[in-house]
Amino acid sequence: MTPRRCRLFCFPHAGGNGSAFRAWAAHPALAGVALQPVDYPGRQARFGEPALARMEALVALLLEELGPRFEPPFAFFGHSMGALVAFELARTLRRRGLAAPRQLIVSGASTPRLRRGGLPLHQLPDALLLARLGLAGMHPAPLLALMLPTLRADVELCETYRPADEPPLNVPLAAFAGSRDASVSWGELSAWRLQTRAAFVARQFPGDHHYLVPSQAGLCEALGRLLAGPPPQRTAMPSIHLETLDEHTAAR
């Protein structure tokens, strides 16, 4: 019998959608992986649905919609906001005694307990919110007006997310980021190791917060290696592999 392909659920960043991941299907390293890009309410085919501004509501909806597809082997990849969604979804599966992902890959995000405080962005006026997110002037004004309610809800979800105090996951965890991502330091990226009792790897790729595009080939190869073959053995203490890519990264 041919082994079942690992299904990789991909959770996008705030304001983003699953289309960012569809190009990965053409990469040879992921030939044995069934890609499953995820769209949250308020975008793409779900544009008419209101975006959800609380993690609990979004995770409950995703579990209802995607739960039947969480049939081993499967894995989660989440970038930025998507990293928090994937993390909380994995914890929710454990609480409910359901099958766990064989691998959790978080990208472009610090751990929830290290997330920065300060004035909540989701409460800023429209123009200031767009400026703080680096989106001012990047899209036509009518398009930004359409995007704003969803974008604001996504930012609010991230800023109000307070994970329950729970033991680390028994799931292998990989933490990725761009080497020039000002929002995630090397120390913050490596701190994800505290969220698992299983194998852990941290790696930075060339690029900034949006490294997924310029470093797509290297990222797909790394994902292919993580998802190839049998699941990693679970251990009482995580094996740790930290990988730096250039002098700038290593000096952090």
C-alpha positions, 0 to 999 in steps of 0.5 A: 500500500502506498503511504499516505502523503503528509497534508501540510496546512498553511496558515497566512499572516494578518491580512493575508490569504492562502494564495501565498502558499500555492506556488509551493506545490510546484517545488520538487522538495514538496512533491510528497506533500499535500498542500492545504492553504487555509483562508480565514473569514473575510478574504478571498472566497470568504470575503463576505464573511466577517473577520474574527477578532478573537483567537478562540473563535477562529480556532473553533471555526477552523477546527469545525471546518478542517477537523475531518482532514486532520487525519495522520500524517498532517502538519501545520505551517503558520507565518506571523499571525498564522504561527499563533493560529497554528500553535493554538490549534495544535494545543486545542487538538491536544486538549480534545484528545485528537490526533496531533500534527507530526510537525509544527512549523512557526514562522516570522513570530515570537512566542506568545509569552514574548509578544511586545506590549505598548499601545494596541495597533488595532485601536489606532486610526486608519491612516496611522494603523496602515503606516505602522504596518508599512502599508500606507501607499502600497495599494490603491485607496479603495482597495485599502478601504476594503482590506481595513476591517479584516486587517484590523480584526487580524491585528486585534486577534494577535494583540488580544491572544493570551494563551492558557498556561499549559505544558509544552507540546509533544510535537516536533517544532521548527521556528523559522524567520528572515535573518533581517526580520526586525520584529523577531530577534534570534533570541525570540525565535529560539525561545520557541524551544520552550513550547515543545518536549520533542525535537526543536530546530530554529533557522533564519533564511535570507530576507526580512519579515516577508522572506517567504518569497525571496527564500522560497526555494530554501524554505521548501527544501527545509520543509521537505526535509522536515516532512519526509519519511517517518515522524521524528521520535518523541523524546523526554527532552527536545533535541535542539538544532539552531542554524544561522546563515550569515555573519549578521545572523550569527552575531545576534 
